[in-house]
Amino acid sequence: MEGLAVVKISDLEEILNEIKTLRNEVKELRENEENTKAYSLEEAAQRLHLNYNTIRRLVLKKKIYAKYLNETHGKCVIPLWALKQYLAGQNQK
């Protein structure tokens, strides 16, 4: 025998609104994660299937944006958006 349950429509609407809010928050978090993710030169070279020196030259020629953690020298990181921007430019050619 199955039991019956009574649920108010307003309760269901409230739950659906909370689910929509959570989905929007997850979407925003994914977008923020993409904006904050960055790769070292070695990792960027692996992702683009290029040589480390090629990536380094592209950074020096300012074709790929990179941020040096110690002003103008030291460790260099390339944001994910910069890699996507570079690839989009390559696809247009």
N, C-alpha and C positions, 0 to 999 in steps of 0.2 A: 504494500500500500504506500502510495506517495503522499507526502505531506504538502499542504498548500501554504504559501506564504503571501502575506499582503504587504505590498510596498507602495509607498506614496510616489506619485509621479514627480512631485517636487524634489524628493530625495534622489530619484534617478537623474533628473535634470542637473541637480547639483553635482552629482558624481561625474556626469558627462562634461560639465564645465571645468571641473578639476582636471580631468584627463586632457582636455584641450589646452589648459594652462600648462600642464606638465610637458606636453608635446612641444609647445612653443619654447619653453625653457630649455628643453633638450636641443632643439634646433639652434637656439642662440649659443648654447655651450659648444656645439660642434663648430659653429662659425668662429667663435672666439678661439677655440683650440687651433683651428686652421691659421688664424692670424698670429698666434703666438708660437707655433711650431717652427723650429729652425734647425738647420743641418750644418755640420762642419763641411769643410771642402771635400774631405774624403767621402763622406756620406752623400753629398750632392753629386759627386762624380759617379758613385755607384748607382744612384737613382737615375741619372741621365745617361748611364752607360757611356761615359766619357772618361778620358784620362784626367788624373788629378791636375796635371800641368795645364790642360786645356781649360778646365774650370778656373784655375788661378789666373790664366791670361784673360779670360772673359771678365773676371772681377776687376783686374787691373785696367782693362779697357772700358770699364763701367757699362758693360753689356748685361751684366747680372749684378744686382744690388747686393752688397755684403756689408756687414757691420763688424768692425774690429772691436774686440772687447777691451783692448788696451790702446785706445785712441787710434794710432795709425800703424800699429804693429801687434804682433802676438796672435792669439787665437782669433780666427775669423769665422763668423757664422752667416749662413745664407737663409733668409726666411723662406718658408714654403711659398708664399705669394710671389716672391721674386722668381723662383723656379718656374711657377706656372706662367708668369708674365713672359719669361724668356721663351718657354715652349710655345706659347700663343704667337709670339713674334716669329718663331721659326716656322710655324704652320702656315702663316700668311705669305711667306716667301714662295 
